Amino acid sequence: MDADEETKKKIRANLNGWKTPQIKSCFEPIAMAQKPVEHTYLSNIIKHNMGLFNTKVKIGNNMYPSNVFTVDSINGLIDKTFLISKPTKKEKGEHNIHKTVKPLAICEYLIRLCAFSKDAVILDPFVGSGTTAVAAKILGKNYIGIDSNKEYVKIAERRLRDVERDKKENLFSDIEQRQEKFQLELQVV
């Protein structure tokens, strides 16, 4: 700004508390997509192993799947229906500098909800620090992550290596057991 210090001081005092229009976001949209359906959703899942949602996947306190969820406790009624845990420090990784790390629970929920085939490919075109890829790897799914920020890609790669190390140390055994049970429930007859 081309002004003397006294003018700048007056402007700062007059605009105290006023900032650029960047208020705290109350929601973050997550888009899910799939190939077009051929005929019916049932014929699509029989032919391509995709197209239906698994309504046995619950959210909150064992509630029916929802397209809305929260990581902040609001009240008992809303929490039992929509609450998912926030990411832990271990989940994020000590090295993770990404500002908006998604909770692993959200990505696991979405993958379990829609990825029927054991050979499903989970695509995240804005992989960031890699939570979607980490969830896919933990759940035994294939994944593709894309990001323009090289530092974020390195963080994602490190988190994926950490998952591999943790699997070897058996830290995800309970998740793997749930995944095996989950796969058995998803058999098409």
KEPA-684788 format. One line per 4 residues: number of its first residue (from 1); for each residue x, y, z of N, C-alpha, C. Coordinates in nm, 3 decimals. Each point is the difference from the previous one (the first is absolute). Layout:
N
NUM = X/Y/Z/X/Y/Z/X/Y/Z; ...
END
This chain:
189
1 = 0.085/-0.117/0.000/-0.085/0.117/0.000/0.089/0.123/0.000; -0.030/0.092/-0.087/0.079/0.122/-0.012/-0.060/0.108/0.091; 0.042/-0.002/0.128/-0.049/0.099/0.097/0.106/0.016/0.109; -0.003/0.113/0.066/0.095/0.022/0.109/-0.042/-0.084/0.121
5 = 0.090/-0.015/0.096/-0.024/-0.085/0.117/-0.119/0.047/0.083; -0.018/0.130/0.015/-0.112/0.052/0.078/-0.134/-0.038/-0.064; -0.010/0.009/-0.134/-0.122/-0.038/-0.072/-0.026/-0.150/0.016; 0.105/-0.082/-0.014/-0.014/-0.145/0.017/-0.049/-0.034/0.141
9 = 0.053/0.070/0.100/-0.040/-0.023/0.138/-0.148/0.031/0.021; -0.047/0.110/-0.059/-0.141/0.039/0.011/-0.090/-0.103/-0.070; 0.043/-0.046/-0.117/-0.077/-0.101/-0.074/-0.010/-0.129/0.082; 0.114/-0.044/0.057/0.000/-0.123/0.083/-0.094/0.015/0.119
13 = 0.005/0.113/0.065/-0.087/0.024/0.116/-0.147/0.002/-0.042; -0.030/0.063/-0.111/-0.138/0.010/-0.049/-0.056/-0.136/-0.044; 0.087/-0.087/-0.053/-0.043/-0.130/-0.051/0.033/-0.115/0.095; 0.024/0.034/0.127/0.034/-0.102/0.099/-0.107/-0.110/0.002
17 = 0.043/-0.125/-0.020/-0.091/-0.114/-0.001/-0.054/-0.034/-0.138; 0.015/0.086/-0.096/-0.048/-0.026/-0.136/0.110/-0.071/-0.078; -0.036/-0.110/-0.064/0.098/-0.083/-0.073/-0.052/-0.028/-0.140; 0.087/-0.060/-0.081/-0.045/-0.043/-0.133/-0.113/-0.100/0.018
21 = -0.088/-0.015/-0.097/-0.118/-0.087/0.019/0.035/-0.148/0.001; 0.060/-0.044/0.110/0.036/-0.140/0.018/-0.047/-0.047/0.136; -0.128/-0.022/0.013/-0.053/-0.047/0.127/0.020/-0.151/0.012; -0.009/-0.050/0.121/0.016/-0.143/0.024/-0.107/-0.078/-0.075
25 = 0.044/-0.099/-0.075/-0.093/-0.084/-0.074/-0.076/-0.091/0.096; -0.128/-0.009/-0.018/-0.083/-0.087/0.085/-0.020/-0.137/-0.063; 0.035/-0.013/-0.125/-0.013/-0.130/-0.064/0.103/-0.010/-0.113; 0.028/-0.122/-0.037/0.089/-0.025/-0.113/-0.065/-0.106/-0.086
29 = -0.035/0.035/-0.123/-0.065/-0.099/-0.085/0.099/-0.107/-0.046; -0.048/-0.122/-0.007/0.078/-0.112/-0.052/-0.082/-0.060/-0.113; 0.055/-0.004/-0.119/-0.072/-0.054/-0.115/0.037/-0.146/-0.020; -0.099/-0.082/-0.027/0.021/-0.140/-0.033/-0.058/-0.023/-0.139
33 = 0.071/-0.076/-0.082/-0.046/-0.023/-0.137/0.026/-0.144/-0.040; -0.072/-0.044/-0.101/0.022/-0.133/-0.057/-0.037/0.005/-0.148; 0.036/-0.104/-0.070/-0.037/-0.008/-0.142/-0.152/-0.002/-0.013; -0.051/0.039/-0.115/-0.147/-0.002/-0.021/-0.057/-0.141/0.020
37 = -0.120/-0.004/0.050/-0.069/-0.127/0.026/-0.054/-0.055/-0.132; 0.019/-0.129/-0.023/-0.058/-0.068/-0.116/-0.128/-0.068/0.047; -0.109/0.036/-0.053/-0.132/-0.057/0.033/-0.042/0.034/0.143; 0.026/-0.090/0.095/-0.040/0.025/0.140/0.124/-0.007/0.089
41 = -0.015/0.050/0.122/0.112/-0.009/0.095/0.032/-0.145/0.032; -0.102/-0.084/0.009/0.022/-0.141/0.028/0.079/-0.067/-0.113; -0.041/0.025/-0.126/0.075/-0.061/-0.111/0.142/0.056/-0.005; 0.016/0.125/0.040/0.132/0.062/0.000/0.094/-0.066/0.102
45 = -0.052/-0.028/0.118/0.088/-0.061/0.102/0.030/-0.145/-0.036; -0.094/-0.070/-0.063/0.025/-0.137/-0.042/0.105/-0.004/-0.112; -0.009/0.093/-0.093/0.093/0.002/-0.114/0.134/0.066/0.033; -0.001/0.114/0.073/0.121/0.079/0.019/0.047/0.009/0.146
49 = -0.071/-0.064/0.090/0.033/0.007/0.143/-0.003/0.142/0.056; -0.091/0.082/-0.050/-0.014/0.136/0.051/-0.140/0.051/-0.029; -0.042/0.099/0.079/-0.128/0.063/-0.027/-0.093/0.010/0.118; 0.017/-0.090/0.099/-0.086/0.004/0.119/0.080/0.048/0.119
53 = -0.071/0.050/0.102/0.064/0.036/0.126/-0.031/-0.109/0.102; 0.094/-0.028/0.086/-0.016/-0.100/0.104/-0.066/0.064/0.121; -0.127/-0.026/0.019/-0.073/0.061/0.110/0.029/-0.068/0.134; 0.084/-0.104/0.000/0.045/-0.058/0.126/0.112/0.084/0.062
57 = 0.057/0.089/-0.078/0.102/0.091/0.052/-0.073/0.108/0.078; 0.032/0.011/0.127/-0.071/0.092/0.088/0.086/0.123/0.030; -0.066/0.104/0.046/0.066/0.125/0.037/-0.048/0.039/0.139; 0.078/0.082/0.068/-0.041/0.043/0.133/-0.017/-0.118/0.092
61 = -0.111/-0.008/0.071/-0.028/-0.108/0.093/-0.082/-0.108/-0.069; 0.064/-0.069/-0.096/-0.062/-0.111/-0.073/-0.125/0.044/-0.077; 0.010/0.116/-0.064/-0.114/0.056/-0.074/0.015/-0.030/-0.150; -0.113/0.005/-0.070/-0.006/-0.020/-0.145/0.094/0.099/-0.071
65 = 0.065/-0.039/-0.111/0.092/0.090/-0.069/-0.061/0.137/-0.029; 0.086/0.099/0.004/-0.045/0.138/-0.018/0.092/0.072/-0.097; -0.053/0.103/-0.064/0.084/0.083/-0.087/0.049/0.125/0.074; -0.025/0.005/0.129/0.047/0.110/0.086/0.065/-0.063/0.121
69 = 0.117/0.052/0.041/0.060/-0.044/0.125/0.081/0.115/0.057; 0.035/-0.014/0.128/0.074/0.104/0.069/0.112/-0.062/0.081; 0.107/0.077/0.023/0.108/-0.045/0.087/-0.004/0.076/0.133; -0.090/0.097/0.012/-0.016/0.076/0.124/-0.131/-0.038/0.066
73 = 0.006/-0.026/0.129/-0.120/-0.032/0.075/-0.094/0.120/0.001; -0.127/-0.024/-0.031/-0.099/0.108/-0.005/-0.101/-0.018/0.112; -0.072/-0.111/0.000/-0.088/-0.038/0.110/-0.030/-0.148/-0.014; -0.059/-0.059/0.102/-0.022/-0.144/0.002/-0.071/-0.056/-0.121
77 = -0.106/0.063/-0.042/-0.079/-0.049/-0.113/0.080/0.004/-0.130; 0.064/0.112/-0.026/0.079/0.013/-0.123/0.123/-0.088/0.006; 0.067/-0.003/0.115/0.122/-0.080/0.013/-0.026/-0.148/-0.025; -0.109/-0.054/0.054/-0.025/-0.143/-0.019/-0.029/-0.034/-0.146
81 = -0.038/0.099/-0.077/-0.034/-0.023/-0.140/0.115/0.031/-0.096; 0.081/0.100/0.032/0.096/0.050/-0.099/0.145/0.011/0.046; 0.034/-0.032/0.124/0.133/0.027/0.053/0.102/-0.105/-0.044; 0.111/0.049/-0.051/0.116/-0.082/-0.037/0.120/0.059/0.072
85 = 0.093/-0.085/0.044/0.113/0.049/0.079/0.094/0.088/-0.081; 0.062/0.097/0.070/0.101/0.087/-0.061/0.128/-0.080/-0.020; 0.088/0.046/-0.090/0.127/-0.072/-0.017/0.088/0.016/0.123; 0.063/-0.108/0.042/0.093/0.005/0.112/0.136/0.046/-0.049
89 = 0.088/0.036/0.094/0.136/0.041/-0.039/0.072/-0.114/-0.070; -0.016/-0.123/0.051/0.065/-0.114/-0.064/-0.053/-0.020/-0.141; -0.131/0.015/-0.014/-0.065/-0.016/-0.131/0.055/0.102/-0.100; 0.017/0.125/0.044/0.053/0.106/-0.088/0.147/-0.023/-0.031
93 = 0.075/-0.044/0.099/0.144/-0.014/-0.014/0.069/0.126/0.052; 0.107/-0.018/0.073/0.074/0.112/0.059/0.052/0.095/-0.109; 0.029/-0.052/-0.115/0.061/0.074/-0.110/-0.101/0.076/-0.086; -0.127/-0.015/0.028/-0.104/0.051/-0.089/-0.027/0.149/0.025
97 = 0.026/0.082/-0.102/-0.023/0.144/0.012/-0.127/0.046/-0.072; -0.072/-0.095/-0.059/-0.123/0.036/-0.071/-0.099/0.059/0.099; -0.065/0.110/-0.038/-0.087/0.072/0.091/-0.137/-0.065/0.021; -0.047/-0.078/-0.096/-0.135/-0.058/0.010/0.004/-0.151/-0.020
101 = 0.067/-0.070/0.089/0.008/-0.145/-0.008/-0.138/-0.059/0.029; -0.049/-0.081/-0.091/-0.131/-0.064/0.017/0.010/-0.110/0.104; -0.105/-0.021/0.075/-0.001/-0.115/0.092/0.000/-0.130/-0.080; 0.081/-0.094/0.043/0.006/-0.130/-0.063/-0.138/-0.066/0.003
105 = -0.076/0.026/0.106/-0.134/-0.059/0.013/-0.092/0.041/-0.115; 0.011/0.124/-0.047/-0.083/0.046/-0.112/0.034/-0.078/-0.127; 0.129/-0.009/-0.029/0.041/-0.068/-0.123/-0.031/-0.149/0.006; 0.022/-0.063/0.116/-0.036/-0.141/0.014/-0.151/-0.019/-0.019
109 = -0.077/0.089/0.060/-0.147/-0.007/-0.012/-0.043/0.005/-0.146; 0.053/0.098/-0.075/-0.041/0.015/-0.140/0.045/-0.117/-0.085; 0.119/-0.051/0.025/0.049/-0.115/-0.078/-0.084/-0.124/0.031; -0.029/-0.024/0.127/-0.083/-0.116/0.037/-0.141/0.014/-0.053
113 = -0.048/0.122/-0.008/-0.136/0.026/-0.046/-0.016/-0.036/-0.148; 0.102/0.025/-0.082/-0.022/-0.012/-0.145/0.096/-0.092/-0.075; 0.110/-0.041/0.058/0.098/-0.081/-0.073/-0.027/-0.148/0.024; -0.083/-0.058/-0.082/-0.044/-0.139/0.015/0.111/-0.099/-0.035
117 = 0.061/0.018/-0.115/0.098/-0.095/-0.051/0.131/0.006/0.079; 0.060/-0.117/0.021/0.132/-0.001/0.064/0.103/0.064/-0.093; -0.031/0.010/-0.128/0.091/0.062/-0.097/-0.037/0.145/-0.031; -0.087/0.059/0.079/-0.041/0.140/-0.023/0.122/0.092/0.001
121 = -0.008/0.104/-0.081/0.105/0.102/-0.002/-0.060/0.129/0.055; 0.063/0.051/0.105/-0.044/0.123/0.064/0.085/0.113/-0.056; -0.064/0.098/-0.063/0.070/0.112/-0.062/-0.021/0.125/0.083; 0.109/0.065/0.038/-0.008/0.128/0.072/0.080/0.101/-0.081
125 = -0.068/0.086/-0.077/0.072/0.095/-0.086/0.062/0.117/0.076; -0.027/0.011/0.130/0.061/0.103/0.084/0.046/-0.069/0.128; 0.099/-0.088/-0.013/0.037/-0.093/0.107/0.053/0.070/0.125; 0.053/0.121/-0.012/0.051/0.069/0.118/0.099/-0.086/0.075
129 = -0.023/-0.018/0.130/0.094/-0.079/0.080/-0.032/-0.149/-0.003; -0.096/-0.042/-0.082/-0.018/-0.141/-0.031/-0.097/-0.080/0.084; -0.091/0.064/0.072/-0.090/-0.076/0.087/-0.085/-0.101/-0.078; -0.049/0.039/-0.117/-0.081/-0.093/-0.080/0.083/-0.121/-0.042
133 = 0.123/0.024/-0.044/0.088/-0.109/-0.039/0.035/-0.088/0.119; 0.023/0.059/0.115/0.029/-0.077/0.122/-0.119/-0.089/0.034; -0.121/0.056/-0.003/-0.120/-0.079/0.029/-0.014/-0.114/-0.100; 0.020/0.029/-0.128/-0.009/-0.104/-0.103/0.101/-0.111/0.026
137 = 0.122/0.038/0.034/0.104/-0.100/0.025/-0.036/-0.086/0.122; -0.045/0.063/0.106/-0.039/-0.074/0.120/-0.113/-0.098/-0.032; -0.093/0.043/-0.085/-0.116/-0.084/-0.035/0.027/-0.097/-0.114; 0.126/-0.002/-0.050/0.036/-0.095/-0.104/-0.050/0.038/-0.138
141 = -0.023/0.127/-0.026/-0.047/0.047/-0.130/0.116/0.063/-0.077; -0.015/0.004/-0.130/0.096/0.070/-0.085/-0.032/0.149/0.005; 0.099/0.083/-0.024/-0.022/0.144/0.008/0.090/0.074/-0.097; -0.047/0.116/-0.040/0.078/0.093/-0.082/-0.018/0.137/0.065
145 = 0.110/0.065/0.032/-0.005/0.133/0.058/0.072/0.100/-0.088; -0.059/0.116/-0.018/0.058/0.103/-0.086/0.003/0.131/0.080; 0.110/0.073/-0.008/0.006/0.132/0.062/0.109/0.082/-0.070; -0.021/0.131/-0.007/0.098/0.087/-0.064/0.107/0.047/0.097
149 = -0.020/-0.022/0.130/0.095/0.044/0.101/0.097/-0.115/0.031; 0.125/0.015/-0.041/0.099/-0.108/0.017/0.023/-0.034/0.147; -0.006/0.100/0.086/0.020/-0.026/0.143/-0.112/-0.086/0.057; -0.123/0.025/-0.043/-0.112/-0.082/0.045/0.013/-0.142/-0.051
153 = 0.046/-0.015/-0.123/0.019/-0.134/-0.056/0.102/-0.077/0.084; 0.108/0.067/0.041/0.101/-0.065/0.085/-0.060/-0.041/0.134; -0.086/0.085/0.056/-0.066/-0.033/0.126/-0.089/-0.123/-0.019; -0.077/-0.002/-0.110/-0.088/-0.114/-0.029/0.082/-0.128/-0.015
157 = 0.109/0.009/-0.073/0.085/-0.118/-0.020/0.054/-0.051/0.134; 0.040/0.094/0.085/0.052/-0.040/0.132/-0.110/-0.065/0.084; -0.119/0.057/-0.003/-0.111/-0.059/0.076/-0.031/-0.141/-0.050; 0.010/-0.021/-0.131/-0.024/-0.133/-0.056/0.109/-0.098/0.044
161 = 0.125/0.047/0.005/0.109/-0.086/0.050/-0.025/-0.033/0.148; -0.048/0.098/0.076/-0.030/-0.022/0.142/-0.107/-0.107/0.016; -0.101/0.000/-0.088/-0.105/-0.102/0.006/0.062/-0.137/-0.022; 0.087/-0.009/-0.099/0.066/-0.128/-0.030/0.081/-0.047/0.122
165 = 0.073/0.093/0.061/0.079/-0.034/0.120/-0.093/-0.044/0.113; -0.108/0.076/0.021/-0.094/-0.032/0.107/-0.069/-0.134/-0.023; -0.028/-0.032/-0.127/-0.061/-0.130/-0.030/0.096/-0.111/0.040; 0.129/0.020/-0.029/0.100/-0.101/0.036/0.009/-0.015/0.151
169 = -0.020/0.110/0.071/0.003/-0.004/0.147/-0.135/-0.039/0.057; -0.097/-0.028/-0.087/-0.133/-0.048/0.038/-0.083/0.104/0.074; 0.021/0.129/-0.028/-0.076/0.105/0.066/-0.139/0.014/-0.057; -0.024/-0.055/-0.120/-0.131/0.013/-0.063/-0.075/-0.133/0.000
173 = 0.036/-0.092/0.086/-0.062/-0.133/-0.004/-0.151/0.007/0.021; -0.047/0.088/0.088/-0.145/0.010/0.022/-0.070/0.052/-0.125; 0.062/0.092/-0.071/-0.057/0.053/-0.125/-0.003/-0.110/-0.106; 0.109/-0.078/-0.008/0.004/-0.108/-0.099/-0.106/-0.106/0.030
177 = -0.021/-0.030/0.128/-0.103/-0.097/0.036/-0.138/0.052/-0.038; -0.025/0.131/0.026/-0.128/0.059/-0.041/-0.014/-0.004/-0.151; 0.111/0.022/-0.073/-0.004/0.001/-0.146/-0.035/-0.139/-0.052; 0.061/-0.105/0.059/-0.031/-0.136/-0.044/-0.148/-0.031/0.021
181 = -0.052/0.038/0.117/-0.143/-0.020/0.028/-0.085/0.079/-0.099; 0.043/0.123/-0.026/-0.070/0.089/-0.093/-0.005/-0.062/-0.140; 0.112/-0.054/-0.047/0.006/-0.062/-0.132/-0.094/-0.120/-0.006; -0.007/-0.078/0.107/-0.090/-0.115/0.001/-0.145/0.044/-0.010
185 = -0.034/0.113/0.063/-0.137/0.050/-0.005/-0.036/0.051/-0.139; 0.099/0.030/-0.083/-0.025/0.060/-0.129/-0.005/-0.098/-0.116; 0.000/-0.127/0.029/-0.004/-0.101/-0.105/-0.133/0.010/-0.076; 0.008/0.004/-0.134/-0.122/0.000/-0.081/-0.042/-0.144/-0.022
189 = -0.127/-0.028/0.022/-0.050/-0.138/-0.016/-0.079/-0.008/-0.128
END
